[in-house]
Amino acid sequence: MSLSRLINRNIVAERGRTSMRLEPELWDMLAEICEREAHDMSTLVRQIEASGHAGGRTSAVRVFIVNYFHVAANETGHASAGHGTLMRRIAPELTRSAA
């Protein structure tokens, strides 16, 4: 049996104190969003809950994080991150034969 990477943290959500389990990377991203938007985590989670996502709280937070960074993504950012070169990095033999 493998160990879960999920980290459980307590937050104050719409209906009071509760816990939420996310991957460490998502907790880091959520903290970055809080810093950028000048909100504490509980306020941000309450706003996400109020948006009316059809899934549960954790699902709503995951979708919010993805959408937040997706909206901020642009061609300049993709180019500086090296995006678009994935196949050349993981399967160079495929890109050589396709050329």
C-alpha positions as CSV (number, residue, x, y, z in Angstrom):
1,M,0.0,0.0,0.0
2,S,1.4,3.4,-1.0
3,L,1.4,6.4,1.3
4,S,-0.7,9.4,0.3
5,R,1.0,12.6,-0.6
6,L,-2.1,14.6,0.4
7,I,-1.7,17.1,3.2
8,N,-4.6,17.7,5.6
9,R,-5.0,21.3,6.9
10,N,-7.6,23.0,8.9
11,I,-9.4,26.0,7.5
12,V,-12.5,28.0,8.3
13,A,-14.9,27.5,5.5
14,E,-18.5,28.6,4.8
15,R,-19.9,26.3,7.4
16,G,-17.2,26.7,10.0
17,R,-13.9,25.0,10.8
18,T,-13.1,22.0,8.6
19,S,-10.2,20.3,7.0
20,M,-9.2,19.9,3.5
21,R,-6.7,17.5,1.8
22,L,-4.6,18.7,-1.1
23,E,-1.3,17.8,-2.7
24,P,1.7,19.9,-1.3
25,E,2.0,21.6,-4.7
26,L,-1.6,22.8,-4.6
27,W,-1.2,24.1,-1.0
28,D,1.8,26.1,-2.3
29,M,-0.2,27.4,-5.3
30,L,-3.1,28.3,-3.0
31,A,-0.8,30.2,-0.7
32,E,0.6,32.1,-3.7
33,I,-2.9,33.1,-4.8
34,C,-3.7,34.3,-1.3
35,E,-0.5,36.4,-1.4
36,R,-1.3,37.8,-4.8
37,E,-4.9,38.6,-4.0
38,A,-4.2,39.8,-0.4
39,H,-6.6,37.3,1.1
40,D,-6.2,34.9,3.9
41,M,-6.8,31.2,3.0
42,S,-10.1,31.0,4.8
43,T,-11.5,34.0,3.0
44,L,-10.4,32.7,-0.3
45,V,-11.9,29.2,0.3
46,R,-15.2,30.8,1.4
47,Q,-15.3,32.9,-1.9
48,I,-14.5,29.7,-3.9
49,E,-17.3,27.8,-2.1
50,A,-19.7,30.7,-2.8
51,S,-19.0,30.5,-6.5
52,G,-21.3,27.5,-6.8
53,H,-19.0,24.8,-8.1
54,A,-21.0,21.6,-8.5
55,G,-18.5,19.3,-6.8
56,G,-17.3,19.4,-3.2
57,R,-15.1,22.0,-1.5
58,T,-11.8,20.3,-2.4
59,S,-12.8,19.8,-6.0
60,A,-13.9,23.5,-6.2
61,V,-10.5,24.6,-4.8
62,R,-8.6,22.4,-7.3
63,V,-10.6,23.7,-10.2
64,F,-10.1,27.3,-9.0
65,I,-6.4,26.9,-8.8
66,V,-6.1,25.5,-12.3
67,N,-8.4,28.2,-13.7
68,Y,-6.5,31.0,-11.9
69,F,-3.2,30.0,-13.4
70,H,-4.6,29.1,-16.8
71,V,-6.1,32.6,-17.2
72,A,-2.7,34.0,-16.3
73,A,-0.9,31.8,-18.9
74,N,0.2,33.5,-22.1
75,E,2.5,32.8,-24.9
76,T,5.4,34.7,-23.4
77,G,5.1,32.8,-20.1
78,H,4.9,29.5,-22.0
79,A,8.0,30.3,-24.0
80,S,10.0,31.3,-21.0
81,A,9.0,28.1,-19.2
82,G,10.1,26.0,-22.2
83,H,6.6,24.8,-22.9
84,G,6.1,23.3,-26.3
85,T,9.3,21.3,-26.1
86,L,7.9,18.4,-24.1
87,M,8.0,15.8,-26.9
88,R,11.5,16.9,-27.8
89,R,12.6,16.3,-24.2
90,I,10.8,13.0,-23.5
91,A,10.9,11.3,-26.9
92,P,13.5,13.0,-29.1
93,E,13.5,10.0,-31.5
94,L,9.9,10.6,-32.4
95,T,10.5,14.3,-33.2
96,R,13.5,13.4,-35.4
97,S,11.6,10.9,-37.5
98,A,8.7,13.3,-37.9
99,A,10.9,16.1,-39.2
